[in-house]
Amino acid sequence: RLGRTPRLGSMGSPSFTEVMTFDEPSRIDLVHGPERTDEKAGVDGRYVLKEARQGTDLSIELSIAVELPCPKVARPAVHTAMRAVIATMGGRFSHNLVRHLAADDA
């Protein structure tokens, strides 16, 4: 579920389905479920993991798409909202990753 994004006169929280493929231990690819034509949002991208001196380097590349009415009119509000959504996604991802790694160490 994507965070709340502005619509004309309201806010929305579009949900979407992702299909993930795993190339363990180095890569996770994700694409918006092609059969989900009813969904107005989606994310495509990849997580790439590489060994580093003191652990693992993680590289994340994501492309987020949302269909909204009146794109030119809503553009400034959408840009502002999407920056907040992406920051929240990054914070949640980081928090959950650290929590997961801590649980593995316990």
N, C-alpha and C positions, 0 to 999 in steps of 0.2 A: 504494500500500500504506500503510495506516494503521499508526502505531507500535504497539508492544505495549500491549494493554489487558488489565486483569485479568478473569479468569473465576473462577468458584468453584473454587479449588484449582489454578488454572493461569493462564497468560497466553496471549493470542491476538494475531494480527496480521492483521486482516481486510483483504482487498484489494477494490477496487471499480473500476468503469468510469465515466468521466465523458464526457459529450458537450459539446463546446465550440462556441460560435458566436462569430464575430468581426465586430465593427462597427468596422473600422479607420478611424482610428487611436485611437478613444476608448473602446472597451469590449470586454470579453470576458465572455460569460455561460457558466456551466456548470451542468449538471444531471446527476444520477445517471442512467445509461443505463436508460430505462424497460423495455427488454427483458431486463434483467439481474435477474430476480426471484430468482435463486439467491444473490445477494450480500446480505450482512447489514449492509453499511455503505455510506454514500454521502455526497457533498458537493454542495450546491447553492449557487450564489452568483454573484458578479460582481467583475470588476476594472474600475474606471473610471479613465481617464487624462485629465487636463486640463492645458493649458499653464499654466505658472507663470513668474514673472519670470526665474528662473535655472534652468529645466529643466522638469520635469513633476511634477505631484502625482499620486500613485497612491492610490486608495481601494480597499480590499478588504473585501468583505462575504461571509462564508461561513457556511453552516449545515451542521454535521456531524451525521449520524445513525448510530447503531450499535444493532443489535438484540442484546441480551444476556439471558441467563436471569436470573431473580430480580432484576428491576430495583431493587426497594426495598432488598433486602439488599445489593446490590452498589453502590448509589448513591454512598456516600462514597468508595470506592476508585476508582470510575469517574470521578468528578469530579476527583480528584487526578491520575489518569492522563491524563485528557483535557486538563487544563491543561498538563501536560508535553508531550503530543503536539502541541498547538497552538503552544506555544512553539518546539518543534523544527521544525514546519512553517514558522513565520515565519522562523526563523533560516536554514533551508535556502533558502527562497524569496529572502530578502535576499542571501545569499551567492551564489546562482546568478545573480540579476539583476545584481549588481555585476560578477561575472565575465563575464557576457554583454556588458554595456555596455563593459567594459574591452577585450574582444576586438574590439568594433566600432570602438573608437577607435584600435586598433593598425593 
